[in-house]
Amino acid sequence: MTRRIVTVTLNPAIDVTYRVDALRVGGTTRVPDVRSRAGGKGVNVAAVVRELGGESLVLALTTTRTPDEFGAGLDRLGLAHRLVPALPAVRRTVAVVTPADGTTMLQEVGSPASPGGEAGILDGLRAELAAGVGAVVISGSVPAGMGADVPAKLARLCVRHDVPVIADVSGAALREAAGSGAVLMPNEDELTELAGPGACQDLVAAGAPAVVATLGPEGAMAVTARGSWRARPAEVVTGNPAGAGDAGAAALAMHLGESEMDWPVALADVVATSAAAVLRPVAGEIDVAARDRWRHEVKVERIR
């Protein structure tokens, strides 16, 4: 049976990728290769879920203006969506990719959400949960005008419906989500902000079902009440890391809710899928063949 994954994006974006031979800081750089798509972390997760054989739906805020470039972009991607108009405009992010320097990201903060945004997104999630959901992934930043506790509120709603939920958020939103019942998915910097690797054990002791820390090229670590594991990539991968964490979240969502959660298998899939995203030129895509090969080759060791 195909699992249905709902992703929540409170601060969506139009993602623009420039691929150039070199970036001339302070000068003019001509861009021969430009790609633009509807984006935001939850959109990337939904797109990868589809590539993994799942069914996905994007629940997101969008602009109150017409035409809605973000909504039209989701249509072009073929992603099912439920949108809540609550933003004056959808922000843009720009990734500049060069062979020598890798990826340089320019991210707009985004417009403040209107007062009705929170109620609209909660109502939208209630409707989707009532329709049947395998897992929910709450990803990305919280726009101005909306409280940092909104991801935690969304997570608690999922828990009340017995639906597993991942919170891939940062800063104050991550601290708020820590007691919500969500699986937490910080990156290395976000984990350090929470007080370092030791914070994982504390978060699980405080009620988080699991903490899955993504460690970039070093792989990932999972800490649960049943044990802890560390997974390292099968090989060194170079390319565009934008969206690698989102791909890992998609892989994890496909495993959550299994009657017998096999954490070493799930963690290997997180690492393999993240690495497979690095091989693709834009976020929200993976090299499926590489992922299928690597998930059997990722080295996983029990650390507790």
N, C-alpha and C positions, 0 to 999 in steps of 0.2 A: 504493500500500500504506500503511495506517495505521501510523504510528510509535508504538511503545510506550515511554512515558517512566515511569521509576520515580523517585519523589521520596522523600527520606529526611528525617524529622523526628524529631530526638532529644529535643526539648523541646516537645511539643505543647501545645495550649491550647484552652480554650473561649473563643471570641471573642464578646464582648458589645458591641454598638454602641448607644449612646444618642444620639438626635437631639433636641435641645432648642433653644428660642428663644434662651436665654442661660444661661451657667453662673454661678451665684451662689457664688463662693468664700467659705466661711465661713457660708453660709446654706443654705436648702433649695431644691433645683431639682426640679420635677416633670417626669417623663419621659413624654411621650405616645407616643413611638415607640421600641420596644426590639426589637432583633434579636439572636439568639444562634445560633451555629453552631460545629461542630467547626472548629478552626483550628490555627494554626502555619504558618510560612512554606511548608513543603513541601506542606501541604494546599491552600494558596492556589495554588501552582504547578500542582498536579494538576488543580484545578478549572478553571484557565485553559487548560491543555493540552486538556482536553476541549472547551472552547468554541472552540478553534482547530482542532478536527477530529481531534485525536490521541487515543490511548488512554493512560490513566494508571493508576498504582497507587501508593497511599500505603503506604510502609514506615515504621512509627513505633513508638516506645515508647508504652505506655499504662498505665493504673492496674492494680494487682493486685486491686483491690476490685470487687465487683459491687453494683449494675449499673455497667457501663462507659459513662458518659455520652459520652465521646469516641468510642468505637466506634459507639455508637448514632447519634451525630451524623453520622459518615461514611456510615452506612447511609442516613440521611435525605437526604444529599447525592447518594447514588447513586454514590459513589466506591469503586472496588475497593480493598481494603486487606489488608495483612499486618501484624498487630500483635504486639508483644513486651511482655507484662506485666512492668514493671520499676519502676513509679513508685507511691508511696503514694497519690498523687492527681494529677490533671491540673490544671495551673494555669489561671487565668483572666486574660484581658486585657480591658480596658474602653476603648473609644474613645468619647469625648464630642464630638459634632459640633455646632457652632453656626454660624449664618450669618456672624456677625461675627468669630469667633476661629478658625474652622476646626476642626481635629481635635486634641484633647488625649488623649494615650495614657497609660493606667495599666497597667503590666505587672508581674504577679507574677513573681518570680524562678523559682519552681517547686520541687518536691520533689526530693531527691536520688534518683538512680537506684540500684537494687540492684546488687550485684556482677555478676549475670548479664546485665545489660543490654547490655554491649558484645558479649559472645559471641552473644547472641540476635540483635542487629541485624546482625552480620557474617554469621551463618548465614542469616538471612533474605535478605540481599542476594545471597549465593552462590546460593541457590535461584532467585531471580528472574533473575539473570544466566544461569543454566543454561537457563532457560525462554525466553530471548531478549529482549533489551532494546535499544532504539534509542539511548537516552541516559539518564543518571542525573543528578539534581539534588539536592545535599546542602545543606539550607537551615537557617538559624536558629542559635540558641544551643545550647550543650552543657550539660546539667543537672549540678548538683553530684553528686559520686560517680562521674563519668565523666571520663576524661582529655581534655584539649584536643586530643590527637592522634587521637582517634577519627575525625573527618571525614577526616583525611589517610589513615588506614588504609583507610577505605571507598573513598576515591578511588583508592588504589593497587590495590585489589582490582578496581575497574572497569578500570583501565589494563591489568592483567594479562589481562583478558578482551577487550581491544581495544574497549571501550565508552567513548565520550566522556563526560566527567563535568564538571559545574559545581559549584564550591564557593562558595556564597553564605553565608559565615560571617564572624565578626568576631573581633577581639582575638587572644588566643593561638591560637585555632583557625585563624584566617586565616594567621598566621605559620607554623603547622605545615603547613597545606595548600599553602603556597607552593612546596614542592618535591615535591609528590605527583603531578604530571602532570595536575592538574585545571585547567580554565579557571576563573580567579578572577573573581569578580563583586562587588567591594567598592563601597559607596557613597562619597560624597565624604569623609565624616568618617573612614570606615575606611581610605580611601586616604591621607588626611593622617596618620593614625596610623602607617601603614607608611612614612612619610617623603615624602609629597607625590606630585604627578603624575609626577615623575621615577622613582618607584618602579616604575611600570609597565614601563619599558624594562628595569630591572634584573631584575624578576621573569621577564620573557620570556627574557632572556639566561640566567637560572638554570634555565630549562627549562619554565616555564609555557607551554602552547600558545597562550594568549591571556589578556589582562586586559581585561575589559569593566567600565569604571567608570561607574556610574550617577550622574548629576549633578542629580537632581531636576528642577525646571522648566527647567534649562539643557540637558537632553538626556542624552547619553551619549558615551563615548569608547571605542574599541577599539584595543588595541595588540597586534600580532602580529609574528612574525618577517618576514612578508611586507609589512608596512606598518602605518600607523596612520591612523585616521579619527575625525572628530568629527561627531556628528549633533545637530541642534537641532530641537525640535518645530515642527510646521507652524503652530501657533497657541497662544496662552496658554490654559491650562485650569485651572479652579478646581473644587474639590470635596474629596473625601476621598482623601488620598494614601496611606493605609494599604493596603498590598498592591500598590502600583504597581511596586516593585522585583521582587516575586514574579511579577507579570504579565510583566515584561521577561525574567525568567529562563525562564519558560515559552516565550516566543517564541524565545529563543536556543536552547533545547533542541530545538525543532522543526527548527532549521537545522543543528545539529551532526551530523556524520556524513555530510553530503552529499558526494558524490564531488568536487565542485568548490565548496568553500565560498566564497560570494560575501559577503564581509564588509560592504561598503556596504549591500547588500540586507538582510542579517541585522540590522545595527545600526539601520537605519531601522525595521525591524519591532519591535525592542526598544523604541525610543522611542515609536512609535505605539501599541503594546500597553500600555506603561506609562501613557501619557496616557489611553488609553481606560479604564483601571482607575480613574482619578481621577474619572471621570464617574459611577461606580456607588457606591451608598451603603455597601456592605460590601466588605471584602477578598475576593478570590477570584472576583470577577466583572469583566467588561469590557463596554463598549459595542462590540459586534462591528462594527456599521455604521461607527462612527467610526474604529475601528482599520483597517478595510479601506480607508477613504478616506484616512486620514492616512499610511499606510505608503508611499503613492505621492507624498506631498507633503512628507515630512520632508527637510530639507536636510542632505546628507552631503558633507563635504569631506575630502579626503586631507590629512593634516598631516605625513606622513613617507613 
